[in-house]
Amino acid sequence: MTEDTEDRIDEGLVSRVRVVEAQPLETRAAAYASLHDELAHRLEQAPNAPAGA
């Protein structure tokens, strides 16, 4: 993954967290749970990196 790609992923995550934080308190937990589920799914689908990579 290039540095540019990592920067775009970071910006996207920060943007989504800002959206969640702007929601009323009552809906934040569900929004964070949804974000967690999506990120966990993406990690599970990612190819395994060799040790030391």
Backbone as numpy.savetxt, mean C-alpha at the origin, in Angstrom:
# Nx Ny Nz CAx CAy CAz Cx Cy Cz
13.20 -3.39 -9.57 12.34 -2.21 -9.57 13.24 -0.98 -9.57
12.92 -0.04 -10.40 13.73 1.17 -10.49 13.34 2.15 -9.39
14.20 3.10 -9.17 13.93 4.13 -8.15 12.69 4.94 -8.52
12.52 5.21 -9.83 11.35 5.97 -10.29 10.06 5.20 -9.99
10.06 3.90 -10.22 8.89 3.07 -9.94 8.60 3.06 -8.44
9.63 2.92 -7.63 9.46 2.92 -6.18 8.89 4.26 -5.70
9.35 5.36 -6.29 8.83 6.68 -5.92 7.35 6.79 -6.24
6.94 6.28 -7.42 5.52 6.34 -7.80 4.67 5.47 -6.87
5.18 4.31 -6.49 4.45 3.45 -5.57 4.31 4.14 -4.22
5.39 4.73 -3.73 5.34 5.45 -2.45 4.33 6.60 -2.50
4.34 7.35 -3.60 3.41 8.48 -3.74 1.96 7.99 -3.76
1.73 6.87 -4.42 0.39 6.31 -4.48 -0.09 5.86 -3.11
0.79 5.24 -2.35 0.43 4.79 -1.00 0.16 5.98 -0.09
1.02 6.97 -0.15 0.83 8.17 0.67 -0.48 8.85 0.32
-0.79 8.92 -0.96 -2.04 9.53 -1.40 -3.23 8.75 -0.84
-3.18 7.45 -0.89 -4.30 6.64 -0.37 -4.45 6.78 1.13
-3.34 6.85 1.85 -3.41 7.04 3.30 -4.02 8.40 3.62
-3.68 9.41 2.84 -4.28 10.74 3.05 -5.79 10.69 2.86
-6.24 9.95 1.84 -7.68 9.81 1.60 -8.34 9.13 2.80
-7.72 8.09 3.30 -8.27 7.38 4.46 -8.33 8.32 5.66
-7.27 9.05 5.89 -7.21 9.94 7.05 -8.25 11.06 6.96
-8.66 11.42 5.76 -9.65 12.48 5.59 -11.07 11.99 5.85
-11.24 10.68 5.97 -12.57 10.12 6.21 -12.96 10.27 7.67
-14.27 10.24 7.93 -14.71 10.28 9.33 -14.14 9.08 10.09
-13.91 9.26 11.36 -13.30 8.24 12.20 -14.02 6.90 12.09
-15.32 6.93 11.97 -16.10 5.70 11.94 -15.78 4.82 10.73
-15.31 5.41 9.65 -15.05 4.63 8.44 -13.56 4.35 8.20
-12.69 4.92 9.00 -11.25 4.72 8.79 -10.80 3.29 8.97
-11.32 2.62 10.00 -10.87 1.25 10.26 -11.15 0.36 9.06
-12.34 0.47 8.48 -12.67 -0.35 7.31 -11.79 0.03 6.13
-11.50 1.30 5.96 -10.65 1.74 4.85 -9.22 1.23 5.02
-8.71 1.28 6.26 -7.37 0.74 6.50 -7.35 -0.77 6.33
-8.39 -1.46 6.73 -8.47 -2.91 6.55 -8.45 -3.25 5.07
-9.18 -2.49 4.27 -9.20 -2.71 2.83 -7.82 -2.49 2.22
-7.16 -1.42 2.62 -5.82 -1.13 2.13 -4.86 -2.25 2.53
-4.97 -2.70 3.77 -4.13 -3.80 4.26 -4.34 -5.05 3.41
-5.59 -5.40 3.16 -5.90 -6.59 2.37 -5.30 -6.49 0.97
-5.44 -5.31 0.35 -4.89 -5.12 -0.99 -3.37 -5.26 -1.00
-2.70 -4.63 -0.03 -1.24 -4.71 0.03 -0.77 -6.14 0.32
-1.47 -6.84 1.22 -1.12 -8.23 1.52 -1.26 -9.10 0.28
-2.33 -8.89 -0.48 -2.55 -9.64 -1.71 -1.43 -9.38 -2.71
-1.04 -8.13 -2.84 0.04 -7.78 -3.78 1.35 -8.43 -3.36
1.63 -8.46 -2.06 2.85 -9.11 -1.58 2.82 -10.61 -1.84
1.67 -11.23 -1.63 1.54 -12.67 -1.87 1.74 -13.01 -3.34
1.35 -12.10 -4.24 1.45 -12.34 -5.68 2.84 -12.02 -6.23
3.64 -11.29 -5.48 4.97 -10.88 -5.95 5.90 -12.10 -5.98
6.79 -12.14 -6.96 7.78 -13.22 -6.98 8.72 -13.10 -5.79
9.17 -14.23 -5.30 10.09 -14.22 -4.17 11.44 -13.72 -4.62
11.99 -12.79 -3.86 13.33 -12.27 -4.16 14.37 -13.21 -3.54
15.47 -13.44 -4.24 16.52 -14.27 -3.66 17.10 -13.60 -2.42
17.61 -14.40 -1.51 18.21 -13.88 -0.27 19.32 -12.91 -0.61
19.37 -11.80 0.09 20.41 -10.81 -0.11 20.11 -9.84 -1.23
18.96 -9.94 -1.83 18.62 -9.04 -2.95 18.01 -7.77 -2.45
